């Protein structure tokens, strides 16, 4: 028989969230959250910088407001652009020929 594994959820009632809690809320890996904090901070809620600490921390209110502001209704969602891929050679030849005349 296999033993039941217990999954411990992060403490979401704490006033400050760490990387693991934010990753769980955003459905991302902790590694991705750490990378986004340095490379693309606009993809994350505002980071709370405490004096004398290098840890990545977020205030609970900031995270919840950021998530609420990110909700997009289907009517307000922009239409998805379909990528066509490489244009046909005939079309590019016609554009080049038109540019030469």
C-alpha positions as CSV (number, residue, x, y, z in Angstrom):
1,X,0.0,0.0,0.0
2,X,1.2,3.5,-0.7
3,X,1.3,6.0,2.1
4,X,-0.9,9.1,1.6
5,X,1.2,12.1,0.9
6,X,0.2,15.4,2.5
7,X,0.6,18.5,0.5
8,X,1.2,21.6,2.7
9,X,-0.2,24.8,1.3
10,X,1.7,28.0,1.8
11,X,0.5,30.3,4.6
12,X,-1.7,32.8,2.7
13,X,-2.7,34.6,5.8
14,X,0.7,36.1,6.5
15,X,1.1,39.9,6.0
16,X,4.1,39.3,3.7
17,X,4.4,36.7,1.0
18,X,7.6,35.0,-0.1
19,X,8.5,33.6,-3.5
20,X,6.7,30.3,-2.8
21,X,3.4,31.9,-1.8
22,X,3.4,34.3,-4.8
23,X,4.3,31.4,-7.1
24,X,1.4,29.4,-5.8
25,X,-1.0,32.3,-6.2
26,X,0.2,33.0,-9.8
27,X,0.4,29.3,-10.8
28,X,4.1,29.7,-11.7
29,X,7.2,28.0,-10.4
30,X,9.3,29.7,-7.8
31,X,12.2,29.7,-10.3
32,X,10.1,31.7,-12.8
33,X,9.0,34.2,-10.1
34,X,12.7,34.8,-9.1
35,X,13.6,35.3,-12.8
36,X,10.7,37.6,-13.4
37,X,11.7,39.7,-10.4
38,X,15.0,40.6,-12.0
39,X,14.3,40.4,-15.7
40,X,10.6,41.4,-16.0
41,X,9.3,42.9,-12.8
42,X,6.2,44.1,-14.7
43,X,5.0,40.5,-14.7
44,X,4.8,40.5,-10.9
45,X,3.0,42.5,-8.2
46,X,5.0,45.3,-6.7
47,X,7.9,44.0,-4.6
48,X,8.3,45.1,-1.0
49,X,11.9,46.0,-0.2
50,X,12.7,45.9,3.5
51,X,15.8,47.7,4.6
52,X,18.7,45.4,5.2
53,X,17.0,42.4,3.5
54,X,17.6,40.9,0.1
55,X,14.6,38.5,0.2
56,X,11.9,38.9,-2.3
57,X,8.8,39.9,-0.4
58,X,5.3,41.0,-1.4
59,X,2.6,42.6,0.8
60,X,-0.6,40.6,0.8
61,X,-2.7,43.6,-0.1
62,X,-0.5,44.5,-3.1
63,X,-0.7,40.9,-4.4
64,X,-4.5,40.6,-4.1
65,X,-5.0,44.1,-5.7
66,X,-2.7,43.2,-8.6
67,X,-4.5,39.9,-9.2
68,X,-7.9,41.7,-9.1
69,X,-6.7,44.3,-11.5
70,X,-5.4,41.7,-13.9
71,X,-8.8,40.1,-14.4
72,X,-10.1,40.6,-17.9
73,X,-13.7,40.0,-18.9
74,X,-14.3,38.3,-22.2
75,X,-15.9,41.4,-23.7
76,X,-12.8,43.5,-22.9
77,X,-10.2,40.9,-23.9
78,X,-8.3,41.9,-27.0
79,X,-8.8,39.6,-30.0
80,X,-6.0,37.0,-30.5
81,X,-3.8,37.8,-33.5
82,X,-3.1,34.8,-35.6
83,X,0.4,34.4,-36.8
84,X,0.4,33.6,-40.5
85,X,4.0,32.4,-40.7
86,X,6.2,33.1,-43.6
87,X,4.4,35.0,-46.4
88,X,4.2,33.3,-49.8
89,X,7.0,34.0,-52.2
90,X,4.6,35.3,-54.8
91,X,3.4,38.0,-52.5
92,X,7.0,39.1,-51.7
93,X,8.0,39.1,-55.4
94,X,5.0,41.3,-56.2
95,X,6.0,43.8,-53.5
96,X,9.6,43.9,-54.7
97,X,8.5,44.3,-58.3
98,X,6.1,47.1,-57.3
99,X,8.8,48.9,-55.4
100,X,11.1,48.8,-58.4
101,X,8.7,50.5,-60.7
